[in-house]
Amino acid sequence: MSAYANSNLIGQVLSNDCPSREILEHLTNKWSVLVLRCLSEGVQRFSELRKRIEGVSEKMLAQTLKILERDGFILRTVYPQVPPKVEYQLTILGAQAAEKLNYLIAWIERSLPEILENKKNV
């Protein structure tokens, strides 16, 4: 049973103390969304992700992958060879999260002209 299973705060994302806030932050940062988007297409190596996600630094990608792995959204597989081969793929939870995020990404891309037209210069 989870450490939070008895908590009255589960599912209370508006509460400052709810553990879902940390997960929300991890899943919705720009780099996590882009990593999950890429991995929703299948297994990829670090170098492949770095090439596909323009603007991400090596450090930020490594940090993002580590957080997503720790939260159980991606699986990191290291193959015992020289040089080491490391692959990343979505877990079942990761695939579920990526599906939701991909829906949001598709909506943003479809709505981009309207969003840009209505965007206010403040």
Secondary structure, DSSP 8 states (H G I E B T S, - for coil): --TTTT-TTTT-TTSTT-THHHHHHHHHSHHHHHHHHHHTT--EEHHHHHHHSTT--HHHHHHHHHHHHHTTSEEEEEESSSS-EEEEEE-HHHHHHHHHHHHHHHHHHHHHHHHHHH----
